[in-house]
Amino acid sequence: MKPITLNGTVGPKTDSMVYSMHAEQIPSTGAGHRRPVVRPRRRAAGVLHLCGGGAPGRRGRRAVDGGTVRIGALTDLRPKTLYAAATTAEQSVSGLVIDALTSYGTEDSTAALTPQPVLAESWDVSGDGLTVTLHLRPGVLFHDSTPFTSDDVRASLTNYADPTHSGQLARTAALISEVDTSDPATAVLHLDRRVNNLFDLFDIVPVIDDKEVDAFNAGTGFNGTGAFRFGERHPGASLDLPANEQYWGGAPRLDDAEIVVVPDERTLYSQLRSRQLDVVSDAGARDAEALEGNDLFRVLDRTGVDGNIYAGLNTRHPGLTDVRVRQAIGSAIDRDHILEEVFRGRGRATSLPWPTYSSAYDEAANEHYTRYTDRARQLLAEAGEAETIPEIPVSYTAGSDSEQNIAQIIAANLDEIRLRTRLDPQENAVMIDRLRGGTFDGLWVLGHSFAQYTPSTLSVSAFLFNSEKNASNFLDDNYATDATDAWTVADPDGPEASTIYRRLNKDLLEDAFILELVALDSPLVTTSALHGVTWSKRSELDLAHAYLTE
């Protein structure tokens, strides 16, 4: 294999990926670092001295009430696309400002898919799975002090089900034919069909005020029930999220959180290093590696937040309509080289989307697309002369060093089997719009999540894999049948489901419309002055119990 020269420093992926990677790079321990921004607390509170487990890395630091946590984001919030929660800004708003009905744990096991109460305090499911009764948490107020009721549940689920709003689980939400709200404290859901990923939907759908639905859709109103409120926004620069003093889970110890837009990866890292930022969710493997062991920062392993880097293929491109060409590309790509060169070995090469703890994970099938150039050439020979295949654009997010380097590796790999390519950098907004609209010109490099949920959620919901409509414009009756069977099997972890998942994996490998590359570790980088940061299954930040030290 000829050497590949990568442009720029291998750095973080852009937060245009459908999940977030995380980490950063290393400052010295000398002078010049900013202390955390700590303003006077709006409510009376004492200063707590830390002791025992969970104390900060340096002795003598004190926990303080108040302060601002600054969250670095590569792209600005696109208010109308909050349902996608594809960027750090979107994930921060959906995680901090708005609550869900239930939530999952973040353990690396199927046990994590046991729903926990959030706005729904408890629930009952009928034997046939067609009626779900949600008993709502009492005393919850929206940020404008409006009480939370079952009307808000109905409005939130109905709005999410509208396919024009790009909610990835809209197909599941659309199965809810009626929501009985006769009791303000109880929402009774009636479904047209029993499916096994309903609580995935409850974990993901933002619950909004039923009187503010139009404002939410327009991107002008975010009246949630979360620990922080939607505050003053400076487009392209920052968004303030003041603490919600009447939060049902107890007022946060922080004064506020601030999303700071830093559109350049190197500047993002530099601002973290100089303590102008407290949290970064868009950093690269080299940065994480450099920061580990430095007591000014923490590199947190975000368990349960599983995401993959992949190469998508538009099956309408004249060079990609033949499945043999797509399979040849899958065999030509050097996943191990991408893993080691771009991600410093932080992850694993993969052919299928599933994390190792998923019920759909198959270790043998996961090795299907190891690098095998002879096989790739044979497949191309069967499909016709490689020289006759039209040039294939390789799209990636402009300004993302990691995506650029992956695209360069793929282009070099395809050159070895005599496929012509053209690197095609695009702005983040263009990449996301093409993803949602299925309008990529050829091949593209991005990241995805959703494989950490019930397996059916991937194949009936995610933009990439939805068997009814996906970014690759791939439609196939067998795949649609297997996706539906995975969705409706009663026990998604049982033996019947295992048989269905084997068929589904066969579809994904043989149809080759999405080529998985690397399953990534998912580190999160914070300053050592920030404590108590957690995250959702979907990688949304949770600062409800976070605090700063000085």
Steps between C-alpha positions, in 0.01 A plus 500: 500500500644838408544752782220749555578861585238652725439873488504687826507368851284199570246658726144481615206415291251771439186502705308465174523130565180350624663449837788669672859388547689653788844588642769775489868588538751583764592818677798532728436535871651846507340837544258666265196272538166661574310409810142386445254781452330528839241771553305571819230242554143613451382301801662470840733205531808406693834391367554126526842354570557185299607179661489134414418345160429725208714785629701693243848391410680770699483517879349809659267598218156605618163444339315822433139571424456709189715556198471452126594187308617583148429232240705511182312430176634490147171607344225737600156385605258450214180555703267331252696172508494424871330163445810373324730590792791441264738768624641604835282812503184302424589230752574759767164669456303175483684360802505807724181690409251224419417174676385165364229270633744227604873438471741210464816428691840523336652168599671297230236227516146427389400565863543868418183476289284482812296822504532732798248767604538860387179691425311171503526380859363152430315312226289198415507305174208280397558133423458556127738797506243729338417717802762681706394705802747764616460635853656845491727654759303748713608857564703545181497850353612630165743788506214750470340337809230321298420159660602190305198285405397215274409755229870573466576131456246473221624815327865392524442152358267624226742770391793260497305255282474758221760382244569856386672569834780244446450309823687177440250287694200653323390157370468377857323815617255470208375168642343689791148546366351669805608655830228518765558815708176503699713482817763778502728276706471196272564449130351183351658408167323274250718341231412354161771237532711349774868591459800444722665843485228720648714591800780599262251757374422616854873540567550718193188716447533848657192584707382851415215726610192425291436875460852557366514236225495752216776704662707186553462400135594850388807495722383803698381341825646232728276488805620181665506348847876440517761612751596798281299755304545627146651845544665768290636384167765670289486315165836369393654580838328374814183392678437555871308234694412638847429255781136410561447579868167315503634181341306197624825316573634784714656826389843452339807613692625685193377847407490413134654319207622676189540345156799666334530460122860438391486400132865394472627176657843634588352812661254283691789303644699813571210655692457190710871493574493865608195431721265715294280190467400245763355219287582383149300235320674528163858399544729246345681190609842665499370776724349251744822303503700813572274610786486172686694524823497880504341616824359817344254295294290188510452266208179317587402175330136550410375147535185406316537783249597292201573651163657386175685659214362376169511549125158548346426419136227659291365202307362736232849608396563328164821348630338364818177342376673161458528333841826336391663840473377592848629171638834558325530836673422329831781251442750764385478737796777459757305531824797408717703782348218747568473377859871533572590806294196718562371377836819376665347159556219639718224268381475196279471433129152380416276381217169526686350783706437324830692548826637178645226483766213528249274200446567542127880486532662210312876473544558287191279710272670810631822388326332481158668805350865461584731653240518262204602677180508185287137436587420865422662475156314175429167662584577796276596266217162328535326839491697620196818691433587732790600770251141521375360577845435874536703708742373471856496817715614439860326760717605601850456797730727790412722590795487154655853362502387150590236477227742646248764243592251213478385625160862511382563144619185376326592682178847342506353156569260533206778624274675168566207316343482757218184679610512872433402734784484871573525651848195716568517710820168657598381730777341336802151628418525362147611158628206478740250617237633245251479230764138574579404545137694207354678732256867410535670475161686174565682387814512697825674472837316577824414340831181351640350368819166326584660152498516529881121480518267207428631359167176570316537872564794507261327326211162673520606843623851630438557722194760255373319171548126569487361227278229732361719802424871546560793720403631238252167479314518125549172309493469123511207274587709248694664770706164664569353167615794424728491851646128469574545155654774638726263782599203283590660196664367488856832444677783695333756301699351153448590212265243599236652846488850352464389318185356821358817694582709249306284569195523873559879485528516302176297774331729774627817320393384381160307811395794721604318833488660601831859386559593508867863594562583553867303466823643782708573548864309806613706713738377830642751765608440741787720720710587355839298778665174355368337205676175306486462501122291212366344422164205327343494190283486740207811688623312809619679681783336501843618776734209483744733393782825644369711744699828689479792515738755771562 
